[in-house]
Amino acid sequence: MSEHRRKPPQPQDGGRASARRAAQQRPHRGAPDGRDVPTASYSGPYAPQPGKGSRADARRAAQRGPAGRGRGSGRGAGAGAGAAAGRPDKRLINYPRSDKDGWKRFVPSWKFVAGTALGFFAVIVAGTGIGIAMVSTPDPNKAAEAQNNVFYWADGSQMVATGGSMNRQIVPISSIPRSMRDAVIAAENESFETDKGVDPMGIARAVWNMATGGSTQGGSTITQQYVKNTYLDSDQTLKRKATELFIAIRLGVTEEKDLVLAGYLNTAYYGRDAYGIQAAARAYFGKDSQNLNPAECAFLASVLKGPNLYNPDGGIGAAATPELNEQRARERWSWVLDRQVTVGRMDKAERAKYKDTDFPPRVESAQARGMTGQIGYLVDTAKAYVMKTKGITVEQMAMGGYRIRTTFEKPRVDALAKAVEDTRDGFIDEKKRPDTDSFVQFGAASVDVKTGALVALYGGPGWDKKYFSNNANTSGVPVGSTWKPYVLAAAMEYGTQNSNGKGISADSKYMANDLTVINNREGKPLRDAAGKPFQQKNESPTPFGYVTLNEAMEKSINVPFAQLVFDVGHDKVRTVAKSTGLLEESLNPNNDASFALGTSTPSAIRMADSYATFAASGTHREPFSVTEVMKDGDKLTGFERPKDQRVMDDSIADNITKVLQNVVQNGTATKVKKLGRPAAGKTGTTDENKSAWYVGYTPELSTAVALFRTDPNSADKKLKSMKGVGDIPSIHGGDIPAEIWTEYMRDALKDVPVTKFPAAEDIGVVADGAGAPSPSPAAPASPSPSPSTLPPTTSPSPSPSPSKGGKPSCPPWKLYCDPETVRGNNNGGQDGGANTGTITGTNGGPSGPPSPTGTGRPGRPGGINGGFSSSNSGTGGD
C-alpha cells in the first residue's frame, strides 16, 4: 500500500472527536503569559475509564453522522459510528430533527409548520366542498308539515286529536312585515345580513358539548336555526351537526338573505301548535302575518326564545306556569323593542310608543277551543309523562305523529267531573255571594290500587273556560291532617325514643289536651320566639286527657301527633312518606311541630297514589298515565307498567287501614259511610279554612279530593279563606271533599264486586298512662280558657329568628314570605271546628302555602310552610 493512502495514526484516547475537543480547549485562565496549561488529570473512582466515553459523547457522535467516522472512544465513538455511519436520514418527515442537538430537535422548522398548515387547510377545503356538494337546501313546505297527536282512552277508543289543524301556509317575504324581520334579526342574529350563515365559535361549542356528552346546542345564526328546523325530529349527533353546517354554509353563499329569513320564519315553532309566522299570527292575534303591528311582532320574536317558557298560556314543567311565562314574555318583549333601538332597527320615537301597558292582547287559543271539559288536563298530563319518559322536547311533541294510549277511563273521568260539578252547583253562588264564593277551586285524582294507573282526574273548569292550571297536579295546597297517617306509620315501623326501637301500637296513649307543651327529642320543651314553652293548639278546647293514637286519628286531635313526630323523628316520617310515592320537593323541610299537621304540599295525584300503598298492604306502585306510544308505526319502549315495590310491612299498612276505617265509621269522615262498602280515609283542613282535603280508598280505588280558594289570575296565587263559602261558616275535609269523594266512588265502583280489606294483626308495644311517651300539659285538664283570655304570642321557630317588632322573619329557603297574625273564631264543624286563638306563622315557597299552624299562600312545587304556630297554635286538623 502506498504511503499517500495510509491513514495517519489516530490518538488512542478517543478518536477524532476526542482530538477535536482537545484542540478546542482554551488556555488556562491562570497562565500569565497565555500559554497552554495542561488540564488537571482525574483520578479516583469517578475518573473516565480508558476506551469509554460518556453518553453525551455517544449522542453527539451519532448526531454528527459522517463526521463521526473512525474508531471512536468506547461507547461514545462506537455509538456514533454505529448509528449514523454515513447514512442519510431517510424519514419522510424529519421530526424530531436529526440535524439539531438537545431540545432543539423538537422545535419544528418553519417549512414543517407551513407545510402542515397548508395540508390541513387543503383537507378542510376539500372536505367542505364535498360536503356542500352532497347536501341539498331545505324545503320549508316539508318542514312545516306537522301531524296530529292522537290520544286514546284506556279502552282504545279515541279521546282527541291535537295539532295539525293550524293554517301552515308558507308566505313570501313580502307578507312578513319589516317590523317582524327587524325584531327577529335584532333579537337573534344582529349580523345576519352580513355573515356567511355560520358562527364558527357557536359551532365549536356545539361540537365540543356533543363530543363530550354535554348539552346539545342549536345553531346560533338565523341560517343555522332555519337548517335546524328541517331536522327537528333528528337526533342531536355529530353527523347531524356536520350536515347542518354544510347546508348553512351553502345557504350562506348561494341564497339571498330574504329567502333564508323567510324560510326561518315560516318553519319556526311559536307555541299554540303554530309552525310558521302565518300560523302564529292566526293563533295568537287572529290576523294574517302582513297585518301584524310592531308590538305583536316583538311578542312573536320573544316567543321564539322558547315557547314552553315564553308562551303566556303556560307550558310543561313547574317553571312553565302561565304567570311565570307571562312575566318572562313581558320582559323579553320589552327587551326586543329596546334591542331594535340599540342595533339601529327602530328609532327611539317609535320605541317610546310602546309602554308596558301595551303588551299585545291575544285571542283565545285554538288549543283551548278543542280541549273542552277535562280533556285538556288529561292530554297535558299524558304529554308530560311521554316527554319525561322519552326525553322528548316540546317542539318535537308539537310536530306530532304520536299515537298515545292513556290509562284514563272515560266513565270514571265523567263520574268525577259530575261529582265535582253537582257539588259546586249545589252550594256555590258567585253572583249571590261574590265576596266568599268567588275563586273556589277543586282538584281530584283517582288511582287504581292494584296497578298504580291514573284512571281519572279533575283539573279544573276546563281549558275552554280559560283555566289552564291543573288542580289535580298542583303542589301549592297544604294537605292538613291527611298527613297524620304517615306519622303513625313511622311510629309503627321505627318506634319512638322511649320504646327501645320497637314499633308502637295504635293503642298507645298520648296526652291530648289543648295547649299542651311539646317536648323535643331531648325531652326539653320547645320554645317560641319569646323564649316561652311552645303550646300546641287543637281545633277544639275539649280536655281529652290521655287518648290512644287510634282515637287521636279518629277525632283528628293535633297535640298527640305534634309530640309523636318528635318522639319518632322527622326524618323517619319523611322516609315513610317518600317510600309511598310522595316527592321530596313537596315535603316541609322544617323539623317543627307543624310538620306533623300537614304543612307539606303534595298534589292530589301523589296523595291518591300514596294512600294506595296502604290499600295495597304496603306495596307501592308508581303512578302512570300512558300505556303505549306509537311513532311512525313503531312502538316506543319505556311505557311498560312500573314495577311493584314492597316499601312497608303488610302488618303496618293494614293497621293504618284499620285506623283509617275507624275514621270513616266513628270519626271526622262519617259521611263516607254512605258509600255502602269498606272504605278508609282521612280528612284534612288547614288553618283559616284555606284548604280542605279528603283522601280515601277502597281495596280497588284510591282517590284524593282537594278544595281551596285562589284567584287564578292573581300574581301570587295566594290562598284565601273559605269561611262563608256556600254560606257555610267553616268548610272542612269531612264536608264538601268527602261528599265529592263518596259520589264519585259510588259511580266508579258500581259494577265492581264488594271486597274487604285484609284483617290487621296486632303489632307494636302498647304504652299508656304514665308510661306513654307523653308531653306534659301546660294547661289544666279543665276546659281551656277562651280566646279572649289567651295572651297572643309569636310562633316558635327553632330555625328562623324573630325579626324586629317581635314577628318571625322569613327563613332563607323561602322565596316569598308574608308573616301575619290571624285570629280563629272557634266555629265548630264536622271535622272538629275551626282554629282558635292567635296564630302566627311564616310561610314559604314561591307563593308560600298556608299552614295548619299559620297563614299562608299557595306555593309552587317545593314551597312549604315554615315555622311553628304561636302558643295558641293553629291546627292542621279537620
Residue, then its C-alpha position, 0 to 999 in steps of 0.5 A: m500500500s502506498e504511503h499517500r493512502r495510509k491513514p495517519p495514526q489516530p490518538q488512542d484516547g478517543g478518536r477524532a472527536s476526542a482530538r477535536r475537543a482537545a484542540q478546542q480547549r482554551p488556555h488556562r485562565g491562570a497562565p500569565d503569559g497565555r500559554d497552554v496549561p495542561t488540564a488537571s488529570y482525574s483520578g479516583p473512582y469517578a475518573p473516565q475509564p480508558g476506551k469509554g466515553s460518556r453518553a453525551d459523547a455517544r449522542r453527539a457522535a451519532q448526531r454528527g453522522p459522517a463526521g463521526r467516522g473512525r474508531g471512536s472512544g468506547r461507547g461514545a465513538g462506537a455509538g456514533a459510528g454505529a448509528a449514523a455511519g454515513r447514512p442519510d436520514k431517510r424519514l419522510i418527515n424529519y421530526p424530531r430533527s436529526d440535524k439539531d442537538g438537545w431540545k432543539r430537535f423538537v422545535p419544528s422548522w418553519k417549512f414543517v409548520a407551513g407545510t402542515a398548515l397548508g395540508f390541513f387547510a387543503v383537507i378542510v377545503a376539500g372536505t367542505g366542498i364535498g360536503i356542500a356538494m352532497v347536501s341539498t337546501p331545505d324545503p320549508n313546505k316539508a318542514a312545516e308539515a306537522q301531524n296530529n297527536v292522537f290520544y286514546w282512552a284506556d279502552g282504545s277508543q279515541m279521546v282527541a286529536t291535537g295539532g295539525s289543524m293550524n293554517r301552515q301556509i308558507v308566505p313570501i317575504s313580502s307578507i312578513p312585515r319589516s317590523m317582524r324581520d327587524a325584531v327577529i334579526a335584532a333579537e337573534n342574529e344582529s349580523f345576519e345580513t352580513d355573515k356567511g350563515v355560520d358562527p364558527m365559535g357557536i359551532a365549536r361549542a356545539v361540537w365540543n358539548m356533543a363530543t363530550g356528552g354535554s348539552t346539545q346546542g342549536g345553531s346560533t345564526i338565523t341560517q343555522q336555526y332555519v337548517k335546524n328546523t328541517y331536522l327537528d325530529s333528528d337526533q342531536t349527533l355529530k353527523r347531524k351537526a356536520t350536515e347542518l353546517f354544510i347546508a348553512i354554509r351553502l345557504g350562506v353563499t348561494e341564497e339571498k338573505d330574504l329567502v333564508l329569513a323567510g324560510y326561518l320564519n315560516t318553519a319556526y315553532y311559536g307555541r299554540d301548535a303554530y309552525g310558521i309566522q302565518a300560523a302564529a299570527r292566526a293563533y295568537f292575534g287572529k290576523d294574517s302575518q302582513n297585518l301584524n303591528p310592531a308590538e305583536c311582532a316583538f311578542l312573536a320574536s320573544v316567543l321564539k326564545g322558547p315557547n314552553l317558557y315564553n308562551p303566556d298560556g303556560g307550558i310543561g314543567a313547574a317553571a312553565t306556569p302561565e304567570l311565570n311565562e307571562q312575566r318572562a314574555r313581558e320582559r323579553w318583549s320589552w327587551v326586543l323593542d329596546r334591542q331594535v333601538t340599540v342595533g339601529r332597527m327602530d328609532k327611539a320615537e317609535r320605541a317610546k310608543y310602546k309602554d308596558t301597558d301595551f303588551p299585545p292582547r291575544v285571542e283565545s287559543a285554538q288549543a283551548r277551543g278543542m280541549t273542552g271539559q277535562i280533556g285538556y288536563l288529561v292530554d297535558t298530563a299524558k304529554a308530560y309523562v311521554m316527554k319525561t319518559k322519552g326525553i322528548t322536547v316540546e317542539q318535537m311533541a308539537m310536530g306530532g305523529y304520536r299515537i298515545r294510549t292513556t290509562f284514563e277511563k272515560p266513565r270514571v273521568d265523567a263520574l268525577a267531573k259530575a261529582v265535582e260539578d253537582t257539588r259546586d252547583g249545589f252550594i256555590d253562588e258567585k253572583k249571590r255571594p261574590d265576596t266568599d264564593s268567588f275563586v273556589q277551586f277543586g282538584a281530584a285524582s283517582v288511582d287504581v290500587k292494584t296497578g298504580a294507573l291514573v284512571a281519572l282526574y279533575g283539573g279544573p273548569g276546563w281549558d275552554k273556560k280559560y283555566f289552564s292550571n291543573n288542580a289535580n297536579t298542583s303542589g301549592v295546597p297544604v294537605g292538613s291532617t291527611w298527613k297524620p297517617y304517615v306519622l303513625a306509620a313511622a311510629m309503627e315501623y321505627g318506634t319512638q325514643n322511649s320504646n327501645g326501637k320497637g314499633i308502637s301500637a295504635d293503642s298507645k296513649y298520648m296526652a291530648n289536651d289543648l295547649t299542651v307543651i311539646n317536648n323535643r327529642e331531648g325531652k326539653p320543651l320547645r320554645d317560641a320566639a319569646g323564649k316561652p314553652f311552645q303550646q300546641k293548639n287543637e281545633s277544639p278546647t275539649p280536655f281529652g286527657y290521655v287518648t290512644l293514637n287510634e282515637a287521636m286519628e279518629k277525632s283528628i286531635n293535633v297535640p298527640f301527633a305534634q309530640l309523636v313526630f318528635d318522639v319518632g323523628h322527622d326524618k323517619v316520617r319523611t322516609v315513610a312518606k317518600s317510600t309511598g310515592l310522595l316527592e321530596e320537593s313537596l315535603n316541609p323541610n322544617n323539623d317543627a311541630s307543624f310538620a306533623l299537621g300537614t304543612s307539606t304540599p303534595s298534589a292530589i295525584r301523589m296523595a291518591d297514589s300514596y294512600a294506595t300503598f296502604a290499600a295495597s298492604g304496603t306495596h307501592r306502585e308508581p303512578f302512570s298515565v300512558t300505556e303505549v306510544m306509537k311513532d311512525g308505526d313503531k312502538l316506543t319502549g319505556f311505557e311498560r307498567p312500573k314495577d311493584q315495590r314492597v316499601m312497608d310491612d303488610s302488618i303496618a299498612d293494614n293497621i293504618t287501614k284499620v285506623l283509617q276505617n275507624v275514621v270513616q265509621n266513628g270519626t271526622a269522615t262519617k259521611v263516607k259511610k254512605l258509600g255502602r262498602p269498606a272504605a278508609g280515609k282521612t280528612g284534612t283542613t288547614d288553618e283559616n279554612k284555606s284548604a280542605w282535603y279528603v283522601g280515601y280508598t277502597p281495596e280497588l280505588s284510591t282517590a284524593v279530593a282537594l278544595f281551596r280558594t285562589d284567584p287564578n289570575s292573581a300574581d301570587k296565587k295566594l290562598k284565601s279563606m273559605k269561611g262563608v263559602g256556600d254560606i257555610p261558616s267553616i268548610h272542612g275535609g269531612d264536608i264538601p271533599a268527602e261528599i265529592w269523594t263518596e259520589y264519585m266512588r259510588d259511580a266508579l265502583k258500581d259494577v265492581p264486586v264488594t271486597k274487604f280489606p285484609a284483617a290487621e294483626d296486632i303489632g307494636v308495644v302498647a304504652d299508656g298512662a304514665g308510661a306513654p311517651s307523653p308531653s306534659p300539659a301546660a294547661p289544666a285538664s279543665p276546659s281551656p280558657s277562651p280566646s279572649t283570655l289567651p295572651p297572643t304570642t309569636s310562633p316558635s321557630p327553632s330555625p328562623s329568628p324573630s325579626k324586629g317588632g317581635k314577628p318571625s322573619c322569613p327563613p332563607w329557603k323561602l322565596y316569598c314570605d308574608p308573616e301575619t297574625v290571624r285570629g280563629n273564631n272557634n266555629g265548630g264543624q264536622d271535622g272538629g271546628a275551626n282554629t282558635g286563638t292567635i296564630t302566627g306563622t311564616n310561610g314559604g315557597p314561591s307563593g308560600p302555602p298556608s299552614p295548619t299552624g299559620t297563614g299562608r299562600p299557595g306555593r309552587p312545587g317545593g314551597i312549604n310552610g315554615g315555622f311553628s304556630s304561636s302558643n295558641s297554635g293553629t291546627g292542621g286538623d279537620 
